[in-house]
Amino acid sequence: MSLRPALLLSLVATVAPAVNAEDPYEAARKKLVRDRVAPAGVTDPAVLRSIETTPRHQFIPRKLWDQAYYDMALPIGDAQTISSPFIVAHMTEVLQCEPDDVVLEIGTGSGYQAAVLSPLVKHVYTIEIVEPLGIKAAATLKRLGYENVSAKVGDGFLGWPEAAPFDKIIVTCSPESVPQPLVDQLKEGGRMVIPVGERYQQTLYLMEKKDGKIVRQSLRPTLFVPMTGTAEDGRLKQPDPENPELVNSSFDLPSDDPEQVPGWYYGRQFNLVPDPTSGGNFVRFENETLGRDSHLLQGLALDGRAIARVRLSGNVRTQDVDSGGRPDRQPLLAVSFYDDKRRELGTFWIGPFPKEQDWTQHQRSFRVPPTTREAIVRIGLFGATGIADFDSVTLTPER
């Protein structure tokens, strides 16, 4: 089965009607903040106001404008994506922006993150390594009147030494380790938000510079596009797309926070629950508001030239599940395939699962499109209310 990602993720239902002719997406932005970004944990009024007033549709291809105010990442060309509004808001909030701050952004992409930062700080310097994207983003920011944003094409690993030092640094692509030039260009007492780690297993960190050294605090597991250029050339551990395997498929890896699951990311409304029978854990999704997000996902490299089919399986238990009559709001176990440009090739799923069900193993085999280079496995309620428990979720190649 195949399902459009907007339906599968059960995000913002439909772009709201125009409030006025000049800003037809104003109501959709307010709905995005009210129903998605704020409930996910962002509380800073200035950040929420910036998300509410920044025209995200202007930073994505026109053919995707109907998805502009879904809380999801979207392709912007050249194998790059625009981050979900929640992630943009969360990273911005963690920076604790002040009006006199000078901020460096690594990974301009479409320019959306820089635009969100613009009203919160004195000046934003932003660098994009992909030349066509960098040129287009600079033109978009200029056209929309973001006068306190300076953009250039370059290798973000090296930072922007001519404009340093910076009060804050935000990195929207993931290196394997923190680039030393960025540490050097951060002011004493400054804050850096950066995703670091393996290609599909990253952690978003807050880093503060104290006495010339970096003190790091892990925030959440995450998935960003890789930092290319010098950072990627020096990457020591590469993914193995011919032998894909989900990390922590049994949810038993230790976690200091029951609301964080090692290996899985972009979670909403879930908890790790100890299983007295097995001695391990399972993950529980619980939602009381129809349409509100409750899910987890994990990405992995997958080469469709080497793997013709995969078997998706998992143990599932449900209680009091209600979709409200909406076929796009159902508990599911799903996998999406993407090509080397991160264009979706199809989403396939097991489910929907019934309203009441004791622990049951579900599995299904799916054909992998030959142009597949990566996949994302998704589990959760996806907008339905009730409780759904998942355990032993696996994705196994069938050669």
URPE-V419239 format. One record per residue. N is the residue number from 1. RES is the residue in one small letter. SS is DSSP state (@ for helix, = for strand, . for the rest). Layout:
# URPE-V419239
N&RES&SS, N&RES&SS
This chain:
# URPE-V419239
1&m&., 2&s&., 3&l&., 4&r&., 5&p&@, 6&a&@, 7&l&@, 8&l&@, 9&l&., 10&s&., 11&l&., 12&v&., 13&a&., 14&t&., 15&v&., 16&a&., 17&p&., 18&a&., 19&v&., 20&n&., 21&a&., 22&e&., 23&d&., 24&p&., 25&y&., 26&e&@, 27&a&@, 28&a&@, 29&r&@, 30&k&@, 31&k&@, 32&l&@, 33&v&@, 34&r&@, 35&d&@, 36&r&@, 37&v&@, 38&a&., 39&p&., 40&a&., 41&g&., 42&v&., 43&t&., 44&d&., 45&p&@, 46&a&@, 47&v&@, 48&l&@, 49&r&@, 50&s&@, 51&i&@, 52&e&@, 53&t&@, 54&t&., 55&p&., 56&r&@, 57&h&@, 58&q&@, 59&f&@, 60&i&., 61&p&., 62&r&@, 63&k&@, 64&l&@, 65&w&@, 66&d&@, 67&q&@, 68&a&., 69&y&., 70&y&., 71&d&., 72&m&., 73&a&., 74&l&=, 75&p&=, 76&i&=, 77&g&=, 78&d&., 79&a&., 80&q&=, 81&t&=, 82&i&=, 83&s&., 84&s&., 85&p&@, 86&f&@, 87&i&@, 88&v&@, 89&a&@, 90&h&@, 91&m&@, 92&t&@, 93&e&@, 94&v&@, 95&l&@, 96&q&., 97&c&., 98&e&., 99&p&., 100&d&., 101&d&., 102&v&=, 103&v&=, 104&l&=, 105&e&=, 106&i&=, 107&g&., 108&t&., 109&g&., 110&s&., 111&g&., 112&y&@, 113&q&@, 114&a&@, 115&a&@, 116&v&@, 117&l&@, 118&s&@, 119&p&., 120&l&., 121&v&., 122&k&., 123&h&=, 124&v&=, 125&y&=, 126&t&=, 127&i&=, 128&e&=, 129&i&., 130&v&., 131&e&@, 132&p&@, 133&l&@, 134&g&@, 135&i&@, 136&k&@, 137&a&@, 138&a&@, 139&a&@, 140&t&@, 141&l&@, 142&k&@, 143&r&@, 144&l&., 145&g&., 146&y&., 147&e&., 148&n&., 149&v&=, 150&s&=, 151&a&=, 152&k&=, 153&v&=, 154&g&., 155&d&., 156&g&@, 157&f&@, 158&l&@, 159&g&., 160&w&., 161&p&@, 162&e&@, 163&a&@, 164&a&., 165&p&., 166&f&=, 167&d&=, 168&k&=, 169&i&=, 170&i&=, 171&v&=, 172&t&=, 173&c&=, 174&s&=, 175&p&=, 176&e&., 177&s&., 178&v&., 179&p&., 180&q&@, 181&p&@, 182&l&@, 183&v&@, 184&d&@, 185&q&@, 186&l&=, 187&k&=, 188&e&=, 189&g&=, 190&g&=, 191&r&=, 192&m&=, 193&v&=, 194&i&=, 195&p&=, 196&v&=, 197&g&=, 198&e&., 199&r&., 200&y&., 201&q&., 202&q&=, 203&t&=, 204&l&=, 205&y&=, 206&l&=, 207&m&=, 208&e&=, 209&k&=, 210&k&=, 211&d&., 212&g&., 213&k&=, 214&i&=, 215&v&=, 216&r&=, 217&q&=, 218&s&=, 219&l&=, 220&r&=, 221&p&=, 222&t&=, 223&l&., 224&f&., 225&v&., 226&p&=, 227&m&., 228&t&., 229&g&., 230&t&@, 231&a&@, 232&e&@, 233&d&@, 234&g&., 235&r&., 236&l&., 237&k&., 238&q&., 239&p&., 240&d&., 241&p&., 242&e&., 243&n&., 244&p&., 245&e&., 246&l&., 247&v&., 248&n&., 249&s&., 250&s&., 251&f&., 252&d&., 253&l&., 254&p&., 255&s&., 256&d&., 257&d&., 258&p&., 259&e&., 260&q&., 261&v&., 262&p&., 263&g&., 264&w&., 265&y&=, 266&y&=, 267&g&=, 268&r&=, 269&q&., 270&f&=, 271&n&=, 272&l&=, 273&v&=, 274&p&=, 275&d&., 276&p&., 277&t&., 278&s&., 279&g&., 280&g&., 281&n&=, 282&f&=, 283&v&=, 284&r&=, 285&f&=, 286&e&=, 287&n&=, 288&e&., 289&t&., 290&l&., 291&g&., 292&r&., 293&d&., 294&s&., 295&h&=, 296&l&=, 297&l&=, 298&q&=, 299&g&=, 300&l&=, 301&a&=, 302&l&., 303&d&., 304&g&., 305&r&., 306&a&., 307&i&., 308&a&., 309&r&=, 310&v&=, 311&r&=, 312&l&=, 313&s&=, 314&g&=, 315&n&=, 316&v&=, 317&r&=, 318&t&=, 319&q&=, 320&d&=, 321&v&=, 322&d&=, 323&s&., 324&g&., 325&g&., 326&r&., 327&p&., 328&d&., 329&r&., 330&q&., 331&p&., 332&l&=, 333&l&=, 334&a&=, 335&v&=, 336&s&=, 337&f&=, 338&y&=, 339&d&., 340&d&., 341&k&., 342&r&., 343&r&., 344&e&=, 345&l&=, 346&g&=, 347&t&=, 348&f&=, 349&w&=, 350&i&=, 351&g&=, 352&p&., 353&f&., 354&p&., 355&k&., 356&e&., 357&q&=, 358&d&=, 359&w&=, 360&t&=, 361&q&=, 362&h&=, 363&q&=, 364&r&=, 365&s&=, 366&f&=, 367&r&=, 368&v&., 369&p&., 370&p&., 371&t&., 372&t&., 373&r&., 374&e&=, 375&a&=, 376&i&=, 377&v&=, 378&r&=, 379&i&=, 380&g&=, 381&l&., 382&f&., 383&g&., 384&a&., 385&t&=, 386&g&=, 387&i&=, 388&a&=, 389&d&=, 390&f&=, 391&d&=, 392&s&=, 393&v&=, 394&t&=, 395&l&=, 396&t&=, 397&p&=, 398&e&=, 399&r&.
